[in-house]
Amino acid sequence: MNSEALESLRRCGKAQLGTYPRITVGLGTCGNAAGAQKVYDAFQETLAGAIAEGRVRLDGVGCRGACWAEPLVEVQMGDGRSYVFANVTEGRAPIIAKQVLAGKLNARRCIGYYQCGADSEDVSSPLLAQVEDLASGQSRYLMGPCGYLDPLSLEQYAAIGGLRALQATLSKGGAEEVLLKLGEAGLRGRGGAGFPTAQKWRAAADSDDPVRYVIVNGDEGDPGAYMDRTLMESAPYQVLEGALLAAVGIGAHEVIVFVRSEYKQACTTLERAVQVLRENGVIGPNALGSGYGLDVFVEKSAGSFVCGEETALIAAFEGRIPRPSKKPPYPAERGLFGHPTVIDNVETLANAPLIVAGGVGSFRSHGTVLCPGTKTICLTGAVNRTGVVEVDMGTPLSHVVCELGGVDEASVKAVQLGGPSGAFIAQGELGMPLDFESIAQEGTIMGSGGALVIGQGDCVVDLTRYLMEFCAEESCGRCKPCAGGTRECARILERLCDGQGHPEDLDGLEDLGNAMMRGSLCGLGKSASGPLLSAIAQFRPEFEAHIEGTCPSAVCRSLVQLVIVPEKCQGERCCLGTCPGNAVKGKFGKPGTIDPRLCEKCFTCIDACPYDAIKVLPS
């Protein structure tokens, strides 16, 4: 593909994005799980004639991060306004479609609107995202294309400035300029402790070895985290262009995208995107007509959590047992098959095209001096608006949780930040800025950016038990402090949740956690005890209560009791027929009771009662 062909792509994409009315339906994993494909099909059936005549355009797009609002539909009208509808059903889609055709859209049913337009080529343009209740309070620098473009339309990606960075780098031989711009921008890795990206790339570029590789680490294994999945599904060309820039920057010719096989839609999207790039001459022996050879391969991982660690990832790709190796040497010095290898996560690489094409100043206008740019955060747990948000580095955690998550600070007990290896941030510390230095001072890590919000009714001990069990199951087993330590910690925590704890257990857990930090081989093992140690430090009374035989949050089943509230019970005995232990006692028409000696705490009676008359209380 030469510059004329690329310009033709841009014009075609602009025409697509400039066709009004334009209706988009989010078809990411979260949207499809909520029934978005049926909504899309309903629009297509209703609008078939209008689409054929060019009177309206219908696009399936990626996820804009508002998972709580799926299925999400956007209608861009010719008057310059775009209307966003949340939780659209298959039955409501034809109604919206007919209103669009009639030019009488009922905007009162939408959750927000904004001025739209297809003239801008800036993927960070606020025109792509400033929607009430969806992106308010966010900085949509990186995720601009998500939920706006058809993920597999190379024309639409080119229309907003896509491939401009790669084209300029290849045509001008600007490998050195790529490294300089990333260094000036101060981009730091978004998947762990924030290592300077340009420094890593420079180490590989300065190697005497002529064979070099770039690996995209899409093996996102943190429970409840899907920032990278969102980017891979919704902005695949942006991710791939970033990886190709890395290849050119270090003098590599092959890019390997390592994606967990459970991400079926992401795998399919990336494979199709690579095929489109190859068919259009963006990659191949003469990439973009430059004479420089570039190729991309998508490799599906088996889903092992430890493969998120770069040396374990390399071992898995080479067909060896995925276990971390001692460093140095680092992969940038000796990596895949013994050659210099740059490994970066998806979000890190997706920033590269924006920095190279949009300029260092645009990137550094976000974030702090030491931590410029933005960070995607995956909000899960006790919030009203789950999903992926994007904020400036340095944004207070309270803004992310309360403003973007839609909850009151008083309802939050803590936030578990940084994946299964991250610490608990108590309610009183929610003002902490989200940047690498501030988070390190709290004794935790940014990780990939998962934020699990823990409500006042959640049990910290039970959640800590789950995290330690996860780490124990995912340990590669190479070093005893990690493999044995996580298993023993999980066993003790299981005892606590069953009401069989001992006073000396807390000291034992702390000793084990500290030993894991000192003696484990890799970063995953060293940080595995982070949640445990922070939970005990922040919520010691809750652990002590479990040792005394009660769960203050009434979550751990061995430490709770079920009672019938007399004022609510109608005496209909709805619960009696579902109780396997025959624990419900009393006469018909009168409030009943539950015999704790017979109660198996299966909670089926709670589901059966239409009056919400059965409560779970601490024992």
Secondary structure, 3 states (H helix, E strand, C coil): CCHHHHHHHHHHHHHHHCCCCEEEEECCHHHHHCCHHHHHHHHHHHHHHHHHCCCCEEEEECCCCCHHHCCCEEEECCCCEEEEECCCCCCHHHHHHHHHHHCCCCHHHCCEEEECCCCCCCCCCHHHCCCCCCCCCCCCCCCCCCCCCCCCCHHHHHHCCCCHHHHHHHHCCCHHHHHHHHHHHCCECCCCCCCEHHHHHHHHHCCCCCCCEEEEEECCCCCCCCHHHHHHHHCHHHHHHHHHHHHHHHCCCEEEEEEECCCHHHHHHHHHHHHHHHHCCCCECCHHHCCCCEEEEEEEECCCHHHHCHHHHHHHHCCCCCCCCCCCCCCCCCCHHHCCEEEEEHHHHHHHHHHHHHCHHHHHCCECCCCECEEEEEEEECCCCCEEEEEECCCEHHHHHHHHCCCCHHHEEEEEECHHHCCEEEHHHCCCECCHHHHHHCCCCCCCCEEEEEECCCCHHHHHHHHHHHHHHHCCCCCHHHHHHHHHHHHHHHHHHCCCCCCCHHHHHHHHHHHHHHHCCCHHHHHCCHHHHHHHHHCHHHHHHHHCCCCCCCCCHHHEEEEECCCCCCCCCCCHHHCCCCCEECCCCCCCEECCCCCCCCCHHHHHCCCCCEEEEEC
